[in-house]
Amino acid sequence: MTGELNVDPDEVRAVGKRLQRVGHDMISIAERFLADTAAYDWVWGEDKYSKQIEYGDNGYRPSRESLADVDRSRGELTVEYGTGLEDSASALEQTEADNAELFR
């Protein structure tokens, strides 16, 4: 069973641009999170227990870095999705132009 599929390259491109903006915002939030939480690094103290909370395998610093890395990666992936949509819209337009040329 076949159906009709209509795709507006301009709308696809617009969604791609919005995704890129969202992705950049996500990256910015991850960077701001690291900067804002850095101000609290000193609160853990200097004793052995405090160092374990701060630097241990599941400690504050490794967890903070991991969270920021994941958020940054998601932002980068979202930007790539947006770029892919823009590229797809351009490819669709080029394919349409090439096909139109063939049928002249």
Secondary structure, DSSP 8 states (H G I E B T S, - for coil): --------HHHHHHHHHHHHHHHHHHHHHHHHHHHHHHTTGGGG-SSHHHHHHHHSTTSHHHHHHHHHHHHHHHHHHHHHHHHHHHHHHHHHHHHHHHHHHHT-
